[in-house]
Amino acid sequence: MQNCKRDENWWLVIGDLKANSLISIKRITLQKKAKVKLEFQAPAAPGDYSYTLYFMCDSYMGADQEYKFNLHVNGKEKSGSRKRKASDSE
Protein backbone atom coordinates (compact mmCIF):
# COMPACT_ATOMS: atom_id res chain seq x y z
CA MET A 1 0.00 0.00 0.00
CA GLN A 2 1.37 3.38 -0.97
CA ASN A 3 1.40 6.22 1.56
CA CYS A 4 -0.38 9.31 0.33
CA LYS A 5 -0.77 12.62 2.04
CA ARG A 6 -4.31 13.37 3.08
CA ASP A 7 -5.46 16.81 4.11
CA GLU A 8 -7.39 16.78 7.35
CA ASN A 9 -10.77 18.43 7.40
CA TRP A 10 -12.28 19.86 10.57
CA TRP A 11 -15.98 20.58 10.89
CA LEU A 12 -18.07 22.71 13.25
CA VAL A 13 -21.62 21.41 13.43
CA ILE A 14 -24.61 22.61 15.45
CA GLY A 15 -27.25 19.97 15.99
CA ASP A 16 -30.57 19.63 17.79
CA LEU A 17 -30.63 16.19 19.41
CA LYS A 18 -34.34 16.30 20.31
CA ALA A 19 -35.39 17.07 16.74
CA ASN A 20 -32.55 14.97 15.28
CA SER A 21 -31.72 17.87 12.96
CA LEU A 22 -28.70 19.70 11.63
CA ILE A 23 -28.82 23.44 12.36
CA SER A 24 -25.52 24.61 10.84
CA ILE A 25 -22.26 23.19 9.48
CA LYS A 26 -18.95 24.78 8.50
CA ARG A 27 -15.63 23.31 7.39
CA ILE A 28 -12.61 25.04 8.88
CA THR A 29 -8.84 24.94 8.61
CA LEU A 30 -7.29 24.22 11.96
CA GLN A 31 -4.49 26.48 13.10
CA LYS A 32 -2.82 27.01 16.45
CA LYS A 33 -5.53 29.50 17.29
CA ALA A 34 -8.63 30.39 15.34
CA LYS A 35 -11.65 32.60 15.75
CA VAL A 36 -14.61 31.28 13.80
CA LYS A 37 -18.06 32.71 13.23
CA LEU A 38 -20.75 30.09 12.74
CA GLU A 39 -24.06 31.65 11.79
CA PHE A 40 -27.49 30.05 12.00
CA GLN A 41 -31.07 31.23 12.08
CA ALA A 42 -32.71 31.27 15.49
CA PRO A 43 -36.05 29.46 15.82
CA ALA A 44 -39.11 31.57 15.02
CA ALA A 45 -41.00 30.55 18.15
CA PRO A 46 -39.97 32.17 21.45
CA GLY A 47 -38.59 29.86 24.11
CA ASP A 48 -35.53 28.00 25.35
CA TYR A 49 -33.64 25.65 23.04
CA SER A 50 -30.85 23.16 23.73
CA TYR A 51 -28.23 22.55 21.05
CA THR A 52 -24.93 20.74 20.77
CA LEU A 53 -21.82 22.12 19.07
CA TYR A 54 -19.71 19.34 17.55
CA PHE A 55 -16.05 19.82 16.60
CA MET A 56 -15.15 16.90 14.35
CA CYS A 57 -12.23 15.73 12.27
CA ASP A 58 -12.48 13.32 9.34
CA SER A 59 -8.85 12.20 9.73
CA TYR A 60 -8.21 11.42 13.41
CA MET A 61 -10.13 9.02 15.62
CA GLY A 62 -10.82 10.29 19.13
CA ALA A 63 -10.31 13.96 18.27
CA ASP A 64 -14.01 14.83 18.10
CA GLN A 65 -15.45 17.07 20.82
CA GLU A 66 -18.94 18.19 21.72
CA TYR A 67 -20.28 21.07 23.80
CA LYS A 68 -23.88 21.57 24.87
CA PHE A 69 -25.32 25.10 24.94
CA ASN A 70 -28.69 26.76 25.43
CA LEU A 71 -30.33 29.49 23.41
CA HIS A 72 -33.14 31.75 24.64
CA VAL A 73 -35.32 33.33 21.94
CA ASN A 74 -37.39 36.38 22.95
CA GLY A 75 -40.82 37.09 21.53
CA LYS A 76 -41.04 39.45 18.57
CA GLU A 77 -42.17 43.01 19.09
CA LYS A 78 -43.96 44.94 16.36
CA SER A 79 -41.69 47.54 14.81
CA GLY A 80 -42.10 50.95 16.36
CA SER A 81 -43.80 49.60 19.45
CA ARG A 82 -42.32 49.00 22.87
CA LYS A 83 -43.60 47.09 25.83
CA ARG A 84 -43.92 49.39 28.78
CA LYS A 85 -42.81 48.59 32.26
CA ALA A 86 -44.25 50.04 35.43
CA SER A 87 -40.93 51.83 36.00
CA ASP A 88 -41.06 53.64 32.61
CA SER A 89 -41.65 57.36 32.85
CA GLU A 90 -44.18 59.25 30.73
Distance bins in CASP14 RR format, pairs under 12 A and 6 or more apart:
PFRMAT RR
TARGET T0000
AUTHOR 0000-0000-0000
RMODE 2
METHOD distances of the structure
MODEL  1
5 59 0 0 0 0 0 1 0 0 0 0 0
6 57 0 0 0 0 0 1 0 0 0 0 0
6 58 0 0 0 0 1 0 0 0 0 0 0
6 59 1 0 0 1 0 0 0 0 0 0 0
6 60 0 0 0 0 0 1 0 0 0 0 0
7 27 0 0 0 0 0 1 0 0 0 0 0
7 29 0 0 0 0 1 0 0 0 0 0 0
7 30 0 0 0 0 0 1 0 0 0 0 0
7 57 0 0 0 0 0 1 0 0 0 0 0
7 58 0 0 0 0 1 0 0 0 0 0 0
7 59 0 0 0 0 1 0 0 0 0 0 0
8 27 0 0 0 0 0 1 0 0 0 0 0
8 28 0 0 0 0 0 1 0 0 0 0 0
8 29 0 0 0 0 1 0 0 0 0 0 0
8 30 1 0 0 1 0 0 0 0 0 0 0
8 56 0 0 0 0 0 1 0 0 0 0 0
8 57 1 0 1 0 0 0 0 0 0 0 0
8 58 1 0 0 1 0 0 0 0 0 0 0
8 59 1 1 0 0 0 0 0 0 0 0 0
8 60 1 0 0 1 0 0 0 0 0 0 0
8 63 0 0 0 0 1 0 0 0 0 0 0
9 25 0 0 0 0 0 1 0 0 0 0 0
9 26 0 0 0 0 0 1 0 0 0 0 0
9 27 1 0 1 0 0 0 0 0 0 0 0
9 28 0 0 0 0 1 0 0 0 0 0 0
9 29 0 0 0 0 1 0 0 0 0 0 0
9 30 0 0 0 0 1 0 0 0 0 0 0
9 55 0 0 0 0 0 1 0 0 0 0 0
9 56 0 0 0 0 1 0 0 0 0 0 0
9 57 1 0 0 1 0 0 0 0 0 0 0
9 58 1 0 1 0 0 0 0 0 0 0 0
9 59 1 0 0 1 0 0 0 0 0 0 0
9 60 0 0 0 0 0 1 0 0 0 0 0
9 63 0 0 0 0 0 1 0 0 0 0 0
10 25 0 0 0 0 0 1 0 0 0 0 0
10 26 0 0 0 0 1 0 0 0 0 0 0
10 27 1 0 0 1 0 0 0 0 0 0 0
10 28 1 0 1 0 0 0 0 0 0 0 0
10 29 1 0 0 1 0 0 0 0 0 0 0
10 30 1 0 1 0 0 0 0 0 0 0 0
10 31 0 0 0 0 0 1 0 0 0 0 0
10 34 0 0 0 0 1 0 0 0 0 0 0
10 36 0 0 0 0 1 0 0 0 0 0 0
10 54 0 0 0 0 0 1 0 0 0 0 0
10 55 1 0 0 1 0 0 0 0 0 0 0
10 56 1 0 0 1 0 0 0 0 0 0 0
10 57 1 0 1 0 0 0 0 0 0 0 0
10 58 0 0 0 0 1 0 0 0 0 0 0
10 59 0 0 0 0 1 0 0 0 0 0 0
10 60 0 0 0 0 1 0 0 0 0 0 0
10 63 0 0 0 0 1 0 0 0 0 0 0
10 64 0 0 0 0 1 0 0 0 0 0 0
10 65 0 0 0 0 0 1 0 0 0 0 0
11 22 0 0 0 0 0 1 0 0 0 0 0
11 24 0 0 0 0 0 1 0 0 0 0 0
11 25 1 0 0 1 0 0 0 0 0 0 0
11 26 1 0 0 1 0 0 0 0 0 0 0
11 27 1 0 1 0 0 0 0 0 0 0 0
11 28 1 0 0 1 0 0 0 0 0 0 0
11 29 0 0 0 0 0 1 0 0 0 0 0
11 30 0 0 0 0 0 1 0 0 0 0 0
11 36 0 0 0 0 0 1 0 0 0 0 0
11 38 0 0 0 0 0 1 0 0 0 0 0
11 53 0 0 0 0 0 1 0 0 0 0 0
11 54 1 0 0 1 0 0 0 0 0 0 0
11 55 1 0 0 1 0 0 0 0 0 0 0
11 56 1 0 1 0 0 0 0 0 0 0 0
11 57 1 0 0 1 0 0 0 0 0 0 0
11 58 1 0 0 1 0 0 0 0 0 0 0
11 59 0 0 0 0 0 1 0 0 0 0 0
11 63 0 0 0 0 0 1 0 0 0 0 0
11 64 0 0 0 0 1 0 0 0 0 0 0
11 65 0 0 0 0 0 1 0 0 0 0 0
11 66 0 0 0 0 0 1 0 0 0 0 0
12 22 0 0 0 0 0 1 0 0 0 0 0
12 23 0 0 0 0 0 1 0 0 0 0 0
12 24 1 0 0 1 0 0 0 0 0 0 0
12 25 1 0 0 1 0 0 0 0 0 0 0
12 26 1 0 1 0 0 0 0 0 0 0 0
12 27 0 0 0 0 1 0 0 0 0 0 0
12 28 1 0 0 1 0 0 0 0 0 0 0
12 29 0 0 0 0 0 1 0 0 0 0 0
12 30 0 0 0 0 0 1 0 0 0 0 0
12 34 0 0 0 0 0 1 0 0 0 0 0
12 36 1 0 0 1 0 0 0 0 0 0 0
12 37 0 0 0 0 1 0 0 0 0 0 0
12 38 1 0 1 0 0 0 0 0 0 0 0
12 39 0 0 0 0 0 1 0 0 0 0 0
12 40 0 0 0 0 0 1 0 0 0 0 0
12 52 0 0 0 0 0 1 0 0 0 0 0
12 53 1 0 0 1 0 0 0 0 0 0 0
12 54 1 0 0 1 0 0 0 0 0 0 0
12 55 1 0 0 1 0 0 0 0 0 0 0
12 56 0 0 0 0 1 0 0 0 0 0 0
12 57 0 0 0 0 0 1 0 0 0 0 0
12 64 0 0 0 0 0 1 0 0 0 0 0
12 65 0 0 0 0 0 1 0 0 0 0 0
12 66 0 0 0 0 0 1 0 0 0 0 0
12 67 0 0 0 0 0 1 0 0 0 0 0
13 21 0 0 0 0 0 1 0 0 0 0 0
13 22 1 0 0 1 0 0 0 0 0 0 0
13 23 0 0 0 0 1 0 0 0 0 0 0
13 24 1 0 0 1 0 0 0 0 0 0 0
13 25 1 0 1 0 0 0 0 0 0 0 0
13 26 1 0 0 1 0 0 0 0 0 0 0
13 27 0 0 0 0 1 0 0 0 0 0 0
13 28 0 0 0 0 0 1 0 0 0 0 0
13 38 0 0 0 0 1 0 0 0 0 0 0
13 40 0 0 0 0 0 1 0 0 0 0 0
13 51 0 0 0 0 0 1 0 0 0 0 0
13 52 0 0 0 0 1 0 0 0 0 0 0
13 53 1 0 0 1 0 0 0 0 0 0 0
13 54 1 0 1 0 0 0 0 0 0 0 0
13 55 0 0 0 0 1 0 0 0 0 0 0
13 56 1 0 0 1 0 0 0 0 0 0 0
13 57 0 0 0 0 0 1 0 0 0 0 0
13 58 0 0 0 0 0 1 0 0 0 0 0
13 64 0 0 0 0 1 0 0 0 0 0 0
13 65 0 0 0 0 0 1 0 0 0 0 0
13 66 0 0 0 0 1 0 0 0 0 0 0
13 67 0 0 0 0 0 1 0 0 0 0 0
14 21 0 0 0 0 1 0 0 0 0 0 0
14 22 1 0 0 1 0 0 0 0 0 0 0
14 23 1 0 1 0 0 0 0 0 0 0 0
14 24 1 0 1 0 0 0 0 0 0 0 0
14 25 1 0 0 1 0 0 0 0 0 0 0
14 26 0 0 0 0 1 0 0 0 0 0 0
14 38 1 0 0 1 0 0 0 0 0 0 0
14 39 0 0 0 0 1 0 0 0 0 0 0
14 40 1 0 1 0 0 0 0 0 0 0 0
14 41 0 0 0 0 0 1 0 0 0 0 0
14 42 0 0 0 0 0 1 0 0 0 0 0
14 49 0 0 0 0 0 1 0 0 0 0 0
14 50 0 0 0 0 0 1 0 0 0 0 0
14 51 1 0 1 0 0 0 0 0 0 0 0
14 52 1 0 0 1 0 0 0 0 0 0 0
14 53 1 0 1 0 0 0 0 0 0 0 0
14 54 1 0 0 1 0 0 0 0 0 0 0
14 55 0 0 0 0 0 1 0 0 0 0 0
14 56 0 0 0 0 0 1 0 0 0 0 0
14 66 0 0 0 0 0 1 0 0 0 0 0
14 67 0 0 0 0 0 1 0 0 0 0 0
14 68 0 0 0 0 0 1 0 0 0 0 0
14 69 0 0 0 0 1 0 0 0 0 0 0
14 71 0 0 0 0 1 0 0 0 0 0 0
15 21 1 0 0 1 0 0 0 0 0 0 0
15 22 1 0 1 0 0 0 0 0 0 0 0
15 23 1 0 1 0 0 0 0 0 0 0 0
15 24 1 0 0 1 0 0 0 0 0 0 0
15 25 0 0 0 0 1 0 0 0 0 0 0
15 38 0 0 0 0 0 1 0 0 0 0 0
15 40 0 0 0 0 1 0 0 0 0 0 0
15 49 0 0 0 0 0 1 0 0 0 0 0
15 50 0 0 0 0 1 0 0 0 0 0 0
15 51 1 0 1 0 0 0 0 0 0 0 0
15 52 1 0 1 0 0 0 0 0 0 0 0
15 53 1 0 0 1 0 0 0 0 0 0 0
15 54 1 0 0 1 0 0 0 0 0 0 0
15 56 0 0 0 0 0 1 0 0 0 0 0
15 66 0 0 0 0 1 0 0 0 0 0 0
15 67 0 0 0 0 0 1 0 0 0 0 0
15 68 0 0 0 0 0 1 0 0 0 0 0
15 69 0 0 0 0 0 1 0 0 0 0 0
15 71 0 0 0 0 0 1 0 0 0 0 0
16 22 0 0 0 0 1 0 0 0 0 0 0
16 23 1 0 1 0 0 0 0 0 0 0 0
16 24 0 0 0 0 0 1 0 0 0 0 0
16 40 0 0 0 0 0 1 0 0 0 0 0
16 43 0 0 0 0 1 0 0 0 0 0 0
16 49 1 0 0 1 0 0 0 0 0 0 0
16 50 1 0 0 1 0 0 0 0 0 0 0
16 51 1 0 1 0 0 0 0 0 0 0 0
16 52 1 0 0 1 0 0 0 0 0 0 0
16 53 0 0 0 0 0 1 0 0 0 0 0
16 54 0 0 0 0 0 1 0 0 0 0 0
16 68 0 0 0 0 0 1 0 0 0 0 0
16 69 0 0 0 0 0 1 0 0 0 0 0
16 70 0 0 0 0 0 1 0 0 0 0 0
16 71 0 0 0 0 0 1 0 0 0 0 0
17 23 0 0 0 0 0 1 0 0 0 0 0
17 49 0 0 0 0 0 1 0 0 0 0 0
17 50 1 0 0 1 0 0 0 0 0 0 0
17 51 0 0 0 0 1 0 0 0 0 0 0
17 52 1 0 0 1 0 0 0 0 0 0 0
17 53 0 0 0 0 0 1 0 0 0 0 0
17 54 0 0 0 0 0 1 0 0 0 0 0
17 66 0 0 0 0 0 1 0 0 0 0 0
17 68 0 0 0 0 1 0 0 0 0 0 0
18 43 0 0 0 0 0 1 0 0 0 0 0
18 48 0 0 0 0 0 1 0 0 0 0 0
18 49 0 0 0 0 1 0 0 0 0 0 0
18 50 1 0 0 1 0 0 0 0 0 0 0
18 51 0 0 0 0 1 0 0 0 0 0 0
18 52 0 0 0 0 0 1 0 0 0 0 0
18 68 0 0 0 0 0 1 0 0 0 0 0
19 43 0 0 0 0 1 0 0 0 0 0 0
19 49 0 0 0 0 1 0 0 0 0 0 0
19 50 0 0 0 0 0 1 0 0 0 0 0
19 51 0 0 0 0 1 0 0 0 0 0 0
19 52 0 0 0 0 0 1 0 0 0 0 0
20 52 0 0 0 0 0 1 0 0 0 0 0
21 40 0 0 0 0 0 1 0 0 0 0 0
21 43 0 0 0 0 0 1 0 0 0 0 0
21 49 0 0 0 0 0 1 0 0 0 0 0
21 51 0 0 0 0 1 0 0 0 0 0 0
21 52 0 0 0 0 0 1 0 0 0 0 0
22 40 0 0 0 0 1 0 0 0 0 0 0
22 51 0 0 0 0 0 1 0 0 0 0 0
22 52 0 0 0 0 0 1 0 0 0 0 0
22 54 0 0 0 0 1 0 0 0 0 0 0
23 38 0 0 0 0 1 0 0 0 0 0 0
23 39 0 0 0 0 0 1 0 0 0 0 0
23 40 1 0 1 0 0 0 0 0 0 0 0
23 41 0 0 0 0 1 0 0 0 0 0 0
23 42 0 0 0 0 1 0 0 0 0 0 0
23 43 0 0 0 0 1 0 0 0 0 0 0
23 49 0 0 0 0 1 0 0 0 0 0 0
23 50 0 0 0 0 0 1 0 0 0 0 0
23 51 1 0 0 1 0 0 0 0 0 0 0
23 52 0 0 0 0 1 0 0 0 0 0 0
23 53 0 0 0 0 1 0 0 0 0 0 0
23 54 0 0 0 0 0 1 0 0 0 0 0
23 69 0 0 0 0 0 1 0 0 0 0 0
23 71 0 0 0 0 1 0 0 0 0 0 0
24 36 0 0 0 0 0 1 0 0 0 0 0
24 37 0 0 0 0 0 1 0 0 0 0 0
24 38 1 0 1 0 0 0 0 0 0 0 0
24 39 1 0 0 1 0 0 0 0 0 0 0
24 40 1 1 0 0 0 0 0 0 0 0 0
24 41 0 0 0 0 1 0 0 0 0 0 0
24 42 0 0 0 0 0 1 0 0 0 0 0
24 51 0 0 0 0 1 0 0 0 0 0 0
24 52 0 0 0 0 0 1 0 0 0 0 0
24 53 0 0 0 0 1 0 0 0 0 0 0
24 54 0 0 0 0 0 1 0 0 0 0 0
25 38 0 0 0 0 1 0 0 0 0 0 0
25 39 0 0 0 0 0 1 0 0 0 0 0
25 40 0 0 0 0 1 0 0 0 0 0 0
25 53 0 0 0 0 0 1 0 0 0 0 0
25 54 0 0 0 0 1 0 0 0 0 0 0
25 55 0 0 0 0 0 1 0 0 0 0 0
25 56 0 0 0 0 1 0 0 0 0 0 0
26 34 0 0 0 0 0 1 0 0 0 0 0
26 36 1 0 0 1 0 0 0 0 0 0 0
26 37 0 0 0 0 1 0 0 0 0 0 0
26 38 1 0 1 0 0 0 0 0 0 0 0
26 39 0 0 0 0 1 0 0 0 0 0 0
26 40 0 0 0 0 1 0 0 0 0 0 0
26 53 0 0 0 0 0 1 0 0 0 0 0
26 54 0 0 0 0 0 1 0 0 0 0 0
26 55 0 0 0 0 0 1 0 0 0 0 0
26 56 0 0 0 0 0 1 0 0 0 0 0
27 36 0 0 0 0 0 1 0 0 0 0 0
27 38 0 0 0 0 0 1 0 0 0 0 0
27 55 0 0 0 0 0 1 0 0 0 0 0
27 56 0 0 0 0 0 1 0 0 0 0 0
27 57 0 0 0 0 0 1 0 0 0 0 0
27 58 0 0 0 0 1 0 0 0 0 0 0
28 34 1 0 0 1 0 0 0 0 0 0 0
28 35 0 0 0 0 0 1 0 0 0 0 0
28 36 1 0 1 0 0 0 0 0 0 0 0
28 37 0 0 0 0 0 1 0 0 0 0 0
28 38 0 0 0 0 1 0 0 0 0 0 0
28 55 0 0 0 0 1 0 0 0 0 0 0
28 56 0 0 0 0 0 1 0 0 0 0 0
28 57 0 0 0 0 0 1 0 0 0 0 0
29 36 0 0 0 0 1 0 0 0 0 0 0
29 57 0 0 0 0 0 1 0 0 0 0 0
30 36 0 0 0 0 0 1 0 0 0 0 0
30 55 0 0 0 0 1 0 0 0 0 0 0
30 56 0 0 0 0 0 1 0 0 0 0 0
30 57 1 0 0 1 0 0 0 0 0 0 0
30 58 0 0 0 0 0 1 0 0 0 0 0
30 59 0 0 0 0 0 1 0 0 0 0 0
30 60 0 0 0 0 0 1 0 0 0 0 0
30 63 0 0 0 0 1 0 0 0 0 0 0
34 55 0 0 0 0 0 1 0 0 0 0 0
36 53 0 0 0 0 0 1 0 0 0 0 0
36 55 0 0 0 0 1 0 0 0 0 0 0
38 51 0 0 0 0 0 1 0 0 0 0 0
38 53 1 0 0 1 0 0 0 0 0 0 0
38 54 0 0 0 0 0 1 0 0 0 0 0
38 55 0 0 0 0 0 1 0 0 0 0 0
38 69 0 0 0 0 0 1 0 0 0 0 0
40 49 0 0 0 0 0 1 0 0 0 0 0
40 51 0 0 0 0 1 0 0 0 0 0 0
40 53 0 0 0 0 0 1 0 0 0 0 0
40 69 0 0 0 0 0 1 0 0 0 0 0
40 71 0 0 0 0 1 0 0 0 0 0 0
41 49 0 0 0 0 0 1 0 0 0 0 0
41 71 0 0 0 0 0 1 0 0 0 0 0
41 73 0 0 0 0 0 1 0 0 0 0 0
42 48 0 0 0 0 0 1 0 0 0 0 0
42 49 0 0 0 0 1 0 0 0 0 0 0
42 51 0 0 0 0 0 1 0 0 0 0 0
42 71 1 0 0 1 0 0 0 0 0 0 0
42 72 0 0 0 0 1 0 0 0 0 0 0
42 73 1 0 1 0 0 0 0 0 0 0 0
42 74 0 0 0 0 1 0 0 0 0 0 0
42 75 0 0 0 0 0 1 0 0 0 0 0
42 76 0 0 0 0 0 1 0 0 0 0 0
43 49 1 0 1 0 0 0 0 0 0 0 0
43 50 0 0 0 0 0 1 0 0 0 0 0
43 51 0 0 0 0 0 1 0 0 0 0 0
43 71 1 0 0 1 0 0 0 0 0 0 0
43 72 0 0 0 0 0 1 0 0 0 0 0
43 73 1 0 1 0 0 0 0 0 0 0 0
43 74 0 0 0 0 0 1 0 0 0 0 0
43 75 0 0 0 0 0 1 0 0 0 0 0
43 76 0 0 0 0 0 1 0 0 0 0 0
44 73 0 0 0 0 1 0 0 0 0 0 0
44 74 0 0 0 0 0 1 0 0 0 0 0
44 75 0 0 0 0 1 0 0 0 0 0 0
44 76 0 0 0 0 1 0 0 0 0 0 0
45 71 0 0 0 0 0 1 0 0 0 0 0
45 72 0 0 0 0 0 1 0 0 0 0 0
45 73 1 0 0 1 0 0 0 0 0 0 0
45 74 0 0 0 0 0 1 0 0 0 0 0
45 75 0 0 0 0 1 0 0 0 0 0 0
45 76 0 0 0 0 1 0 0 0 0 0 0
46 71 0 0 0 0 0 1 0 0 0 0 0
46 72 0 0 0 0 1 0 0 0 0 0 0
46 73 1 0 1 0 0 0 0 0 0 0 0
46 74 1 0 0 1 0 0 0 0 0 0 0
46 75 1 1 0 0 0 0 0 0 0 0 0
46 76 1 0 0 1 0 0 0 0 0 0 0
46 77 0 0 0 0 0 1 0 0 0 0 0
47 70 0 0 0 0 0 1 0 0 0 0 0
47 71 0 0 0 0 1 0 0 0 0 0 0
47 72 1 0 0 1 0 0 0 0 0 0 0
47 73 1 0 1 0 0 0 0 0 0 0 0
47 74 0 0 0 0 1 0 0 0 0 0 0
47 75 0 0 0 0 1 0 0 0 0 0 0
47 76 0 0 0 0 0 1 0 0 0 0 0
48 69 0 0 0 0 0 1 0 0 0 0 0
48 70 1 0 0 1 0 0 0 0 0 0 0
48 71 1 0 0 1 0 0 0 0 0 0 0
48 72 1 0 1 0 0 0 0 0 0 0 0
48 73 1 0 0 1 0 0 0 0 0 0 0
48 74 0 0 0 0 0 1 0 0 0 0 0
49 68 0 0 0 0 0 1 0 0 0 0 0
49 69 0 0 0 0 1 0 0 0 0 0 0
49 70 1 0 0 1 0 0 0 0 0 0 0
49 71 1 0 1 0 0 0 0 0 0 0 0
49 72 1 0 0 1 0 0 0 0 0 0 0
49 73 1 0 0 1 0 0 0 0 0 0 0
50 67 0 0 0 0 0 1 0 0 0 0 0
50 68 1 0 0 1 0 0 0 0 0 0 0
50 69 1 0 0 1 0 0 0 0 0 0 0
50 70 1 0 1 0 0 0 0 0 0 0 0
50 71 1 0 0 1 0 0 0 0 0 0 0
50 72 0 0 0 0 0 1 0 0 0 0 0
51 66 0 0 0 0 0 1 0 0 0 0 0
51 67 0 0 0 0 1 0 0 0 0 0 0
51 68 1 0 0 1 0 0 0 0 0 0 0
51 69 1 0 1 0 0 0 0 0 0 0 0
51 70 1 0 0 1 0 0 0 0 0 0 0
51 71 1 0 0 1 0 0 0 0 0 0 0
51 72 0 0 0 0 0 1 0 0 0 0 0
51 73 0 0 0 0 0 1 0 0 0 0 0
52 64 0 0 0 0 0 1 0 0 0 0 0
52 65 0 0 0 0 0 1 0 0 0 0 0
52 66 1 0 1 0 0 0 0 0 0 0 0
52 67 1 0 0 1 0 0 0 0 0 0 0
52 68 1 0 1 0 0 0 0 0 0 0 0
52 69 1 0 0 1 0 0 0 0 0 0 0
52 70 0 0 0 0 0 1 0 0 0 0 0
52 71 0 0 0 0 0 1 0 0 0 0 0
53 64 0 0 0 0 0 1 0 0 0 0 0
53 65 0 0 0 0 1 0 0 0 0 0 0
53 66 1 0 0 1 0 0 0 0 0 0 0
53 67 1 0 1 0 0 0 0 0 0 0 0
53 68 1 0 0 1 0 0 0 0 0 0 0
53 69 1 0 0 1 0 0 0 0 0 0 0
53 70 0 0 0 0 0 1 0 0 0 0 0
53 71 0 0 0 0 0 1 0 0 0 0 0
54 63 0 0 0 0 0 1 0 0 0 0 0
54 64 1 0 0 1 0 0 0 0 0 0 0
54 65 1 0 0 1 0 0 0 0 0 0 0
54 66 1 0 1 0 0 0 0 0 0 0 0
54 67 0 0 0 0 1 0 0 0 0 0 0
54 68 0 0 0 0 0 1 0 0 0 0 0
54 69 0 0 0 0 0 1 0 0 0 0 0
55 62 0 0 0 0 0 1 0 0 0 0 0
55 63 0 0 0 0 1 0 0 0 0 0 0
55 64 1 0 0 1 0 0 0 0 0 0 0
55 65 1 0 1 0 0 0 0 0 0 0 0
55 66 1 0 0 1 0 0 0 0 0 0 0
55 67 1 0 0 1 0 0 0 0 0 0 0
56 62 0 0 0 0 1 0 0 0 0 0 0
56 63 1 0 0 1 0 0 0 0 0 0 0
56 64 1 0 1 0 0 0 0 0 0 0 0
56 65 1 0 0 1 0 0 0 0 0 0 0
56 66 0 0 0 0 1 0 0 0 0 0 0
57 63 1 0 1 0 0 0 0 0 0 0 0
57 64 1 0 0 1 0 0 0 0 0 0 0
57 65 0 0 0 0 1 0 0 0 0 0 0
58 64 0 0 0 0 1 0 0 0 0 0 0
74 83 0 0 0 0 0 1 0 0 0 0 0
75 83 0 0 0 0 0 1 0 0 0 0 0
76 83 0 0 0 0 0 1 0 0 0 0 0
77 83 1 0 0 1 0 0 0 0 0 0 0
77 84 0 0 0 0 0 1 0 0 0 0 0
82 88 0 0 0 0 1 0 0 0 0 0 0
84 90 0 0 0 0 1 0 0 0 0 0 0
END
